[in-house]
Amino acid sequence: MSLVLSSQTKDTVTSVAIRRLQKELKGGLTIQSVIDVPSEELNNIIAAVGFHNKKTIFMKQVAEICKTKYNGDIPDTAEGLIALPGVGPKMVKKGEGGKLRDAAIESFMADPFTGIPCSPYLFDFFLFLRM
């Protein structure tokens, strides 16, 4: 979901929005919790991010697509990620063989639990889908 939220939004604002989603959605930030939460409530949670009204719609669509088309997982190619609503080509870097390698390369942070450097967008996106 960070990929969707990050467009036109500062990293710090995106991070806060993801943490709020993890904390405030019933069951945490999961595909099912995004599908189940009323759009108005989801919009209120992410209100600090730019274009939050449109991103609420994108988040609902992404959750539904990942649940139905990818069996609750995420696309394993850059093309698959780019095809998701609200995810553009600038957010995705293609790796060798077309496999997803990294996203939102402009900024990196360290995972606070492991200290491993990672893209905050990709880290939160995968975390969301693996919960």
C-alpha positions as CSV (number, residue, x, y, z in Angstrom):
1,M,0.0,0.0,0.0
2,S,3.0,2.3,0.5
3,L,3.5,2.3,-3.3
4,V,0.0,3.7,-3.7
5,L,0.3,6.2,-0.9
6,S,3.8,7.4,-1.7
7,S,3.0,9.2,-4.9
8,Q,3.0,13.0,-4.4
9,T,3.6,12.5,-0.7
10,K,6.7,12.9,1.5
11,D,8.2,9.7,2.9
12,T,7.6,10.7,6.5
13,V,3.9,11.2,5.8
14,T,3.6,7.9,3.9
15,S,5.2,6.1,6.8
16,V,2.9,7.7,9.4
17,A,-0.1,6.7,7.2
18,I,1.1,3.1,7.0
19,R,1.6,2.9,10.7
20,R,-1.9,4.3,11.3
21,L,-3.4,1.7,8.9
22,Q,-1.5,-1.1,10.8
23,K,-2.8,0.2,14.1
24,E,-6.4,1.3,13.2
25,L,-7.7,-1.3,10.8
26,K,-9.4,-4.2,12.4
27,G,-6.9,-7.1,12.3
28,G,-4.1,-4.7,11.2
29,L,-3.1,-3.8,7.7
30,T,-4.1,-6.8,5.6
31,I,-5.7,-7.4,2.2
32,Q,-9.0,-8.3,3.9
33,S,-9.0,-5.4,6.3
34,V,-8.6,-2.9,3.4
35,I,-11.4,-4.7,1.6
36,D,-13.6,-4.7,4.7
37,V,-13.1,-1.2,6.0
38,P,-15.6,1.4,4.8
39,S,-14.1,3.8,2.2
40,E,-14.9,6.8,4.3
41,E,-13.0,5.4,7.3
42,L,-10.1,4.4,5.1
43,N,-10.0,7.9,3.7
44,N,-10.0,9.4,7.1
45,I,-7.0,7.2,8.2
46,I,-4.9,8.3,5.2
47,A,-6.2,11.9,5.1
48,A,-2.6,13.3,5.6
49,V,-1.3,11.9,2.2
50,G,-1.7,13.8,-1.0
51,F,-4.7,12.9,-3.2
52,H,-6.1,10.7,-0.4
53,N,-9.6,10.5,-2.0
54,K,-8.2,8.9,-5.1
55,K,-5.7,6.8,-3.2
56,T,-8.6,5.4,-1.1
57,I,-10.1,4.1,-4.3
58,F,-6.8,2.7,-5.5
59,M,-6.1,0.9,-2.2
60,K,-9.5,-0.8,-2.4
61,Q,-8.9,-1.8,-6.0
62,V,-5.3,-3.1,-5.2
63,A,-6.5,-5.2,-2.3
64,E,-9.3,-6.8,-4.4
65,I,-6.9,-7.4,-7.3
66,C,-4.3,-9.0,-5.1
67,K,-6.9,-11.2,-3.4
68,T,-8.6,-12.4,-6.6
69,K,-5.9,-12.3,-9.3
70,Y,-2.8,-13.2,-7.2
71,N,-4.4,-15.4,-4.6
72,G,-3.7,-13.0,-1.8
73,D,-0.1,-12.3,-3.0
74,I,1.4,-9.5,-5.1
75,P,2.5,-9.6,-8.7
76,D,6.0,-11.0,-9.1
77,T,7.0,-8.8,-12.1
78,A,7.5,-5.1,-12.5
79,E,4.8,-5.2,-15.2
80,G,2.4,-6.8,-12.8
81,L,3.0,-4.1,-10.2
82,I,2.8,-1.3,-12.7
83,A,-0.6,-2.6,-13.7
84,L,-2.0,-2.1,-10.2
85,P,-4.1,1.1,-9.8
86,G,-2.0,4.0,-8.5
87,V,1.4,2.3,-9.1
88,G,3.4,3.9,-11.9
89,P,6.5,3.0,-13.8
90,K,8.6,5.5,-11.8
91,M,7.9,3.5,-8.7
92,V,9.1,0.2,-10.0
93,K,12.6,-0.8,-11.1
94,K,12.8,-3.8,-13.3
95,G,15.4,-6.4,-12.4
96,E,17.0,-9.1,-14.6
97,G,14.5,-11.3,-16.3
98,G,11.6,-8.9,-15.6
99,K,11.4,-10.0,-12.0
100,L,10.6,-7.3,-9.4
101,R,13.8,-6.1,-7.9
102,D,13.1,-2.9,-6.1
103,A,10.7,0.0,-6.0
104,A,10.7,3.7,-5.2
105,I,14.5,3.8,-5.3
106,E,14.8,7.5,-4.5
107,S,15.0,6.9,-0.8
108,F,16.0,4.0,1.4
109,M,15.7,3.4,5.1
110,A,16.8,0.7,7.5
111,D,14.2,-1.7,8.8
112,P,14.0,-0.7,12.5
113,F,13.8,-4.4,13.6
114,T,16.7,-5.8,11.6
115,G,18.7,-2.8,10.5
116,I,18.7,-4.1,6.9
117,P,18.5,-1.2,4.4
118,C,15.3,-1.4,2.3
119,S,13.0,0.8,0.4
120,P,10.2,2.0,2.8
121,Y,7.6,1.6,0.0
122,L,8.5,-1.9,-0.9
123,F,9.1,-3.0,2.7
124,D,5.6,-1.8,3.8
125,F,4.0,-3.1,0.6
126,F,5.3,-6.6,1.1
127,L,4.6,-6.4,4.9
128,F,1.0,-5.5,4.1
129,L,0.6,-8.4,1.8
130,R,2.3,-11.0,3.9
131,M,0.2,-10.3,7.1
